[in-house]
Amino acid sequence: MFWATLLPATTAWFGSDIYSSTAAWLYAVNVIVYNISFSMVRNEVLKINDRLKHLYITEIASLILNIVALFIVFFWPPFIMISLLMDILLWSIQPVVRHKG
């Protein structure tokens, strides 16, 4: 959960200069490390309750999206905002699709 405490700092830094490659890159790294740590927590939960296994593919897709964004922010730092919106859509659409199926 340490990585979650860094999100406000990197968000503020990126928000103060949206075209800063360094701030966008650190924000992207923070999101990726948070994503990995959340995956580790989810794996521990799956040892007890396997009903959440369907989220594994969404989690991998989210991680891949964030890694791609990490490289794109070197060329266009505001892309991190677009990748986060796509990540939000990925996680919010997933329960709707699961509920219909």
C-alpha positions as CSV (number, residue, x, y, z in Angstrom):
1,M,0.0,0.0,0.0
2,F,3.1,2.2,0.1
3,W,2.7,2.9,-3.6
4,A,-0.8,4.2,-3.1
5,T,0.6,6.9,-0.8
6,L,2.8,8.2,-3.6
7,L,-0.1,8.7,-6.0
8,P,-1.1,12.1,-4.6
9,A,2.5,13.4,-4.9
10,T,3.0,12.2,-8.5
11,T,-0.5,13.4,-9.5
12,A,0.2,16.8,-8.1
13,W,3.6,17.0,-9.9
14,F,2.1,15.9,-13.2
15,G,-0.9,18.2,-12.7
16,S,1.4,21.2,-12.2
17,D,3.1,20.6,-15.6
18,I,1.2,18.3,-17.9
19,Y,3.9,18.4,-20.5
20,S,6.7,17.3,-18.2
21,S,8.1,14.0,-19.4
22,T,9.7,13.3,-16.1
23,A,6.5,13.9,-14.1
24,A,4.4,11.8,-16.5
25,W,7.0,9.0,-16.5
26,L,7.1,8.9,-12.7
27,Y,3.3,8.9,-12.6
28,A,3.2,6.0,-15.1
29,V,5.8,4.0,-13.1
30,N,3.8,4.7,-9.9
31,V,0.6,3.4,-11.6
32,I,2.4,0.3,-12.8
33,V,4.0,-0.6,-9.5
34,Y,0.6,0.0,-7.8
35,N,-0.9,-2.3,-10.4
36,I,1.6,-5.0,-9.6
37,S,1.2,-4.7,-5.9
38,F,-2.5,-4.9,-6.3
39,S,-2.1,-8.1,-8.3
40,M,0.0,-9.6,-5.5
41,V,-2.8,-8.8,-3.0
42,R,-5.4,-10.3,-5.4
43,N,-3.3,-13.5,-5.7
44,E,-3.4,-13.9,-1.9
45,V,-7.2,-13.4,-1.9
46,L,-7.5,-16.0,-4.7
47,K,-5.9,-18.5,-2.5
48,I,-8.9,-18.2,-0.2
49,N,-11.7,-17.3,-2.7
50,D,-11.4,-18.4,-6.3
51,R,-14.5,-16.6,-7.5
52,L,-12.4,-13.6,-8.6
53,K,-10.4,-15.5,-11.2
54,H,-12.3,-13.9,-14.0
55,L,-10.5,-10.6,-13.2
56,Y,-7.1,-12.0,-14.1
57,I,-7.4,-11.2,-17.8
58,T,-8.6,-7.7,-17.1
59,E,-5.7,-7.2,-14.7
60,I,-3.1,-8.4,-17.4
61,A,-4.7,-6.1,-20.0
62,S,-4.5,-3.2,-17.5
63,L,-0.8,-3.9,-16.9
64,I,0.0,-4.1,-20.6
65,L,-1.9,-0.8,-21.2
66,N,0.1,0.9,-18.4
67,I,3.4,-0.4,-19.7
68,V,2.6,0.8,-23.3
69,A,1.7,4.2,-21.8
70,L,5.1,4.3,-20.0
71,F,6.9,4.3,-23.3
72,I,4.5,6.7,-25.1
73,V,4.8,9.4,-22.4
74,F,8.4,10.0,-23.4
75,F,7.1,11.4,-26.7
76,W,3.8,12.9,-25.6
77,P,3.4,13.2,-21.8
78,P,-0.4,13.9,-21.8
79,F,-1.0,10.4,-23.1
80,I,-0.9,9.2,-19.5
81,M,-4.3,10.8,-19.1
82,I,-5.7,8.9,-22.1
83,S,-4.3,5.6,-20.9
84,L,-5.8,6.1,-17.4
85,L,-9.2,6.8,-19.1
86,M,-8.9,3.6,-21.1
87,D,-7.9,1.8,-17.9
88,I,-11.0,3.1,-16.1
89,L,-13.2,2.0,-19.1
90,L,-11.6,-1.4,-19.0
91,W,-12.3,-1.9,-15.3
92,S,-15.8,-0.4,-15.4
93,I,-17.0,-2.2,-18.5
94,Q,-15.8,-5.6,-17.3
95,P,-18.4,-6.0,-14.6
96,V,-21.2,-5.1,-17.1
97,V,-20.0,-7.7,-19.6
98,R,-19.7,-10.3,-16.9
99,H,-23.2,-9.6,-15.6
100,K,-24.7,-10.0,-19.1
101,G,-22.9,-13.2,-19.8
